[in-house]
Amino acid sequence: MGQESNCSNFSCYTFLNYLSISPYTMDKVHFLKNFEDLYSHSKNLLKNTYKPHSKILVKLHFGEPGNKTAFKPEDVKPIIKALNELKLEPTLIDSPVAYNSPRGTVEGYEQFAKQKGFNKLAPCLISNNGKRVEMKDIPIEVIKELIEAENVLVLSHVKGHGCAGFGGAIKNLGMGGVTKESKSKIHGLCKPKFIKECQGCGTCAKLCPAHAIKMTDGKAEFDLNACYGCSICEIECPFKCLAPIKAIFDDLLAQGAAAVINNFPENTFYINVIKNITEGCDCQSNAGQILSDDIGVLLSKNPVAIDHASIDLINKTNEKNIFLEHTHKDPLLHVEYAAKYTNWEEDYEIEEL
């Protein structure tokens, strides 16, 4: 029983009495409003997931140089303290990016993580070591250390995203859990092609976040080198003149995330931090305006439900779909694809801590 992606009724099933008539037990998503209590509550929940005296990889995004709203060491410190108290040995992990950035190489990204001070919390590992996983449309090179780990904790900063509308756990893994070569492939195979003659309405040029489309003699012209492969033009074209080279971004992003999730160890947990909710992603040096007040932290074993719950909470708090409004992309679209490619359900039960 699912929620419509563009639902305008923000007292949706996850916040109503649907729980009492559900034919099955939904996964719990724990909701913590007070950030100061993150250490104690995370410690209490994580002790039931991980065995002491073992190693754990913490998958997170260290942010782009210049970005002021991405995770800082002080944001991550309560989680690391909880893991240490549980006698676990954490290592922070991410993968290099495919675009021009100091984070584009293993060495450059490691240096940047150290400059931000993350190495004072735990060892930092930047890996581009891939293991091929066949998915529906493309093979994905998953970061080998992640899927071969004894324990994994996926720690995600919730924010907007120019291509996915929203970035949470699935975005963290669909891009950050794969090699830079797979990142490039995902973006590249989402780029548009004409499947029938352009009607000259200009919708694609108006909505393109990369400004890679211009109207010439009443027809759309694409600069595919500048194109992000976000698929917004393909989805929003009122005359259905466009299609992706292979599949829309949200579909391929979810396939990337599923390639990671489906190969994770059983001992995997997810935490979404819903604060500094910017219009853009942590991969931008300037992530743009703050779209919402801070809301809290979600914790769950279900990666699909935790992202769905994050979007629902933000929409309910703001009484509108803020990511759709600002990015022109339905934030639930890639979440729904992720549910399709994994064994995880979108339905959930909120438990307030």
HELIX and SHEET records of a PDB file:
HELIX    1   1 TYR A   13  PHE A   15  5                                   3    
HELIX    2   2 TYR A   18  ILE A   21  1                                   4    
HELIX    3   3 PHE A   35  ASP A   37  5                                   3    
HELIX    4   4 LEU A   38  LEU A   46  1                                   9    
HELIX    5   5 PRO A   73  GLU A   85  1                                  13    
HELIX    6   6 PRO A  102  GLY A  104  5                                   3    
HELIX    7   7 VAL A  106  LYS A  116  1                                  11    
HELIX    8   8 PHE A  118  LYS A  120  5                                   3    
HELIX    9   9 LYS A  144  ILE A  147  1                                   4    
HELIX   10  10 ALA A  169  GLY A  174  1                                   6    
HELIX   11  11 LYS A  180  GLY A  188  1                                   9    
HELIX   12  12 THR A  203  LEU A  207  1                                   5    
HELIX   13  13 ILE A  232  GLU A  236  1                                   5    
HELIX   14  14 PHE A  249  ILE A  261  1                                  13    
HELIX   15  15 PRO A  303  ASN A  318  1                                  16    
HELIX   16  16 ILE A  322  THR A  327  1                                   6    
HELIX   17  17 LEU A  333  TYR A  341  1                                   9    
SHEET    1   A 8 CYS A 124  ILE A 126  0                                        
SHEET    2   A 8 LEU A  88  ASP A  94  1                                        
SHEET    3   A 8 SER A  54  LYS A  59  1                                        
SHEET    4   A 8 VAL A 152  HIS A 157  1                                        
SHEET    5   A 8 THR A 268  ILE A 274  1                                        
SHEET    6   A 8 GLY A 296  SER A 300 -1                                        
SHEET    7   A 8 ASP A  27  LEU A  32 -1                                        
SHEET    8   A 8 TYR A 348  GLU A 352  1                                        
SHEET    1   B 2 GLY A 130  GLU A 134  0                                        
SHEET    2   B 2 PRO A 139  ILE A 143 -1                                        
SHEET    1   C 2 LYS A 159  HIS A 161  0                                        
SHEET    2   C 2 GLY A 165  GLY A 167 -1                                        
SHEET    1   D 2 PRO A 192  PHE A 194  0                                        
SHEET    2   D 2 LEU A 242  PRO A 244 -1                                        
SHEET    1   E 2 ILE A 213  THR A 216  0                                        
SHEET    2   E 2 LYS A 219  PHE A 222 -1                                        
END                                                                             
